[in-house]
Amino acid sequence: MSKSKIYTRTGDKGTTSLVDGSRVAKDSLRVEAYGTIDEANSWVGCALAGVEDSALREPLTFLQHRLYNCSSNVAVPLGVDIAPTQITAEDVACLEAWIDRFDEASGPLTGFVLPGGTEAAGNLHLARTVCRRAERRLVALGDVEEVDPLVLTFINRASDALFAAARYANAILGDGDVLWDRDLPVPR
């Protein structure tokens, strides 16, 4: 697909096109859902920019491409003759395998993990929280229109994978998990 210009002026009045060419408000539930998936994908890209470890780069690269597939799927409205991009059970299983691998390499959880540590882990935690918001947006969309259940499952698992990847990034690039201390003394 090739576009000649970045700007089209077609969205200047607060609408955007879905895959089938229909126009919807930019704040519609569908646009909110796929836009939030895109936002999570952008944070994964920020994390990737600072990661050289192939055991982390490969899954994050796969995740970026599948998140784009999820966005594409959600951008197809119901009742049109365009087949949405599919997410498969194999895609979900792949994330689950990586979660298990990251967890094993990171060691057992010993408390509640705070977002932070290395820059990559911080960006992965941001991606995780945005992924959770995307999941909430998909649930809201699903209350009024059908949502592909595998997309919802994949987004749920993606947030878990991002949590596990953040822990892994801190284990290999930093000092391990940053744990919550509810009794942390007041700084002087």
GITATA-V201403 format. One record per residue. SS is DSSP state (~ for helix, > for strand, _ for the rest). PHI is phi in radians with two decimals (none if undefined). NEAR is the number of other C-alpha atoms within 12 Angstrom. Layout:
ss	phi	near
SS	PHI	NEAR
SS	PHI	NEAR
This chain:
ss	phi	near
_	none	3
_	-2.22	5
_	-2.04	7
_	-1.50	7
_	-2.35	8
_	-1.28	9
_	-1.71	9
_	-2.12	13
_	1.22	12
_	-1.33	18
_	-1.74	17
_	-1.13	12
_	-1.88	13
_	1.53	15
>	-2.13	19
>	-2.50	25
>	-1.65	23
_	-1.52	28
_	-0.99	25
_	-1.46	21
_	1.63	16
_	-1.19	17
>	-1.76	22
>	-2.38	24
>	-1.13	19
_	-1.16	22
_	-1.81	20
_	-1.16	25
~	-1.01	29
~	-1.13	40
~	-1.17	34
~	-1.03	29
~	-1.15	39
~	-1.27	41
~	-1.19	32
~	-1.27	34
~	-1.08	46
~	-1.08	32
~	-1.10	29
~	-1.05	40
~	-1.06	39
~	-1.11	28
~	-1.19	32
~	-1.08	47
~	-1.07	28
~	-1.09	25
~	-1.12	33
~	-1.07	34
~	-1.05	20
_	-1.92	23
_	-2.06	30
_	-1.86	17
_	-1.13	21
~	-1.16	15
~	-1.15	21
~	-1.77	37
~	-1.08	25
~	-1.05	20
~	-1.13	33
~	-1.20	44
~	-1.15	26
~	-1.01	26
~	-1.05	43
~	-1.01	32
~	-1.15	26
~	-1.27	34
~	-1.09	47
~	-1.11	32
~	-1.05	29
~	-1.08	44
~	-1.02	41
~	-1.08	30
~	-1.05	36
~	-1.22	46
_	-1.34	41
_	-1.65	33
_	-1.24	31
_	-1.16	23
_	1.37	12
_	-1.91	14
_	-1.56	11
_	-2.08	18
_	-1.34	17
_	-1.21	25
_	-1.07	22
_	-1.68	28
_	-1.86	30
_	-1.98	21
~	-1.07	18
~	-1.14	15
~	-1.07	27
~	-1.13	31
~	-1.08	19
~	-1.07	24
~	-1.07	36
~	-1.10	28
~	-1.13	21
~	-1.20	32
~	-1.01	30
~	-1.06	23
~	-1.14	21
~	-1.12	30
~	-1.08	26
~	-1.08	17
~	-1.25	23
~	-1.53	27
_	1.52	19
_	-1.20	18
_	-1.24	22
_	-2.05	15
_	3.08	14
_	-1.36	15
>	-1.58	24
_	-1.52	26
_	-1.13	30
_	2.53	25
_	1.73	26
_	-1.36	28
~	-1.06	25
~	-1.07	38
~	-1.11	41
~	-1.05	34
~	-1.18	36
~	-1.18	45
~	-1.15	39
~	-1.07	31
~	-1.04	42
~	-1.08	38
~	-1.22	32
~	-1.20	34
~	-1.09	44
~	-1.11	31
~	-1.14	28
~	-1.04	40
~	-1.08	39
~	-1.11	26
~	-1.14	31
~	-1.13	40
~	-1.11	27
~	-1.08	21
~	-1.09	28
~	-1.13	21
_	-1.24	13
_	-2.09	14
_	-2.50	20
_	-1.22	22
_	-2.11	33
_	-1.00	31
~	-1.08	24
~	-1.25	28
~	-1.15	39
~	-1.07	38
~	-1.10	31
~	-1.08	39
~	-1.13	49
~	-1.06	32
~	-1.20	33
~	-1.08	48
~	-1.14	38
~	-1.12	33
~	-1.10	40
~	-1.17	46
~	-1.07	43
~	-1.10	41
~	-1.16	52
~	-1.12	46
~	-1.08	47
~	-1.10	42
~	-1.03	43
~	-1.20	36
~	-1.20	28
~	-1.64	26
~	-1.92	24
_	-2.34	20
_	-1.88	17
_	1.61	29
_	-1.06	34
_	-1.68	26
>	-1.75	20
_	-1.22	15
_	-2.13	13
_	-1.16	11
_	-1.89	8
_	-0.92	9
_	-1.13	7
_	-1.14	7
_	-1.18	5
_	-1.72	4
